[in-house]
Amino acid sequence: MAKLLPLQSFSLQETEDGYRLLVSAIGGESLYVSITPDQMDDIIDSLENAMGGEEGGEGEEDDVEY
């Protein structure tokens, strides 16, 4: 299981194939992740749900893996 570290910063860049996400943690190393457009849609939906968006509500899972 991955160690949980506090977020220091992140940046998102669009690429020809989707997106590139850079995540840096306090006390940890930076990590680049490539994201497809479909995965980005899933991330956006997940964030909207977490923020109580239109699709969010009672009974939603807190930790959802995509």
GROMACS elastic network, one bead per residue, 0.5 to 0.9 nm:
[ bonds ]
;  ai    aj funct       b0    kb
    5     8     6  0.89298   500
    5    25     6  0.58461   500
    5    26     6  0.64586   500
    5    27     6  0.73509   500
    5    28     6  0.72166   500
    6    24     6  0.88441   500
    6    25     6  0.55901   500
    6    26     6  0.56250   500
    6    27     6  0.82413   500
    6    28     6  0.89600   500
    7    10     6  0.78851   500
    7    23     6  0.75510   500
    7    24     6  0.62764   500
    7    26     6  0.60872   500
    8    23     6  0.78145   500
    8    24     6  0.54053   500
    8    26     6  0.51451   500
    8    27     6  0.87946   500
    9    22     6  0.81544   500
    9    23     6  0.60716   500
    9    24     6  0.52225   500
    9    25     6  0.68985   500
    9    26     6  0.85727   500
   10    21     6  0.70612   500
   10    22     6  0.53337   500
   10    24     6  0.61112   500
   10    25     6  0.88265   500
   11    20     6  0.82181   500
   11    21     6  0.58038   500
   11    22     6  0.52287   500
   11    23     6  0.68373   500
   12    19     6  0.67794   500
   12    20     6  0.57558   500
   12    22     6  0.64840   500
   12    23     6  0.89198   500
   13    18     6  0.86859   500
   13    19     6  0.55566   500
   13    20     6  0.51742   500
   13    21     6  0.65260   500
   13    22     6  0.85540   500
   14    17     6  0.81607   500
   14    18     6  0.59464   500
   14    20     6  0.63085   500
   14    21     6  0.88516   500
   15    18     6  0.51057   500
   15    19     6  0.50523   500
   15    20     6  0.66576   500
   15    34     6  0.89425   500
   16    19     6  0.78297   500
   17    34     6  0.86842   500
   17    35     6  0.82345   500
   17    36     6  0.66258   500
   17    37     6  0.77966   500
   18    34     6  0.73978   500
   18    35     6  0.58158   500
   18    37     6  0.51674   500
   18    38     6  0.87186   500
   18    40     6  0.81455   500
   19    33     6  0.83337   500
   19    34     6  0.58282   500
   19    35     6  0.50278   500
   19    36     6  0.64297   500
   19    37     6  0.73082   500
   19    40     6  0.78871   500
   20    32     6  0.67243   500
   20    33     6  0.57464   500
   20    35     6  0.61160   500
   20    36     6  0.89423   500
   21    31     6  0.80422   500
   21    32     6  0.55819   500
   21    33     6  0.51333   500
   21    34     6  0.63414   500
   21    35     6  0.73157   500
   22    30     6  0.67892   500
   22    31     6  0.56572   500
   22    33     6  0.64933   500
   22    34     6  0.89945   500
   23    29     6  0.85964   500
   23    30     6  0.55835   500
   23    31     6  0.53317   500
   23    32     6  0.65571   500
   23    33     6  0.81474   500
   24    27     6  0.88757   500
   24    28     6  0.70105   500
   24    29     6  0.61626   500
   24    31     6  0.64792   500
   24    32     6  0.89943   500
   25    28     6  0.50343   500
   25    29     6  0.64090   500
   25    30     6  0.66826   500
   25    31     6  0.88540   500
   26    29     6  0.80702   500
   35    38     6  0.81065   500
   35    39     6  0.59421   500
   35    40     6  0.63216   500
   36    39     6  0.51138   500
   36    40     6  0.62250   500
   36    41     6  0.87323   500
   37    41     6  0.63134   500
   37    42     6  0.87614   500
   38    41     6  0.50876   500
   38    42     6  0.63947   500
   38    43     6  0.87501   500
   39    43     6  0.62047   500
   39    44     6  0.86510   500
   39    66     6  0.75616   500
   40    44     6  0.61555   500
   40    45     6  0.85613   500
   41    44     6  0.51303   500
   41    45     6  0.61647   500
   41    46     6  0.85441   500
   42    45     6  0.50879   500
   42    46     6  0.60527   500
   42    47     6  0.86181   500
   42    66     6  0.73830   500
   43    46     6  0.50339   500
   43    47     6  0.61717   500
   43    48     6  0.85934   500
   43    66     6  0.83765   500
   44    47     6  0.51368   500
   44    48     6  0.61541   500
   44    49     6  0.86003   500
   45    48     6  0.50910   500
   45    49     6  0.61714   500
   45    50     6  0.86342   500
   45    53     6  0.86585   500
   45    55     6  0.79982   500
   45    56     6  0.89785   500
   46    49     6  0.50939   500
   46    50     6  0.61984   500
   46    51     6  0.86730   500
   46    56     6  0.86419   500
   46    64     6  0.80488   500
   47    50     6  0.50047   500
   47    51     6  0.61709   500
   47    52     6  0.86568   500
   47    53     6  0.83081   500
   48    51     6  0.51306   500
   48    52     6  0.62885   500
   48    54     6  0.74870   500
   48    55     6  0.74122   500
   48    56     6  0.70290   500
   49    52     6  0.51258   500
   49    53     6  0.51355   500
   49    54     6  0.73520   500
   49    55     6  0.59097   500
   49    57     6  0.72858   500
   49    60     6  0.80382   500
   50    53     6  0.73005   500
   50    56     6  0.68319   500
   50    57     6  0.88513   500
   50    60     6  0.88821   500
   50    62     6  0.77208   500
   51    56     6  0.76597   500
   52    55     6  0.75950   500
   52    56     6  0.50262   500
   52    57     6  0.64165   500
   53    56     6  0.51884   500
   53    57     6  0.79250   500
   54    57     6  0.80271   500
   56    59     6  0.88067   500
   56    60     6  0.67758   500
   57    60     6  0.60891   500
   59    62     6  0.89942   500
   61    64     6  0.62944   500
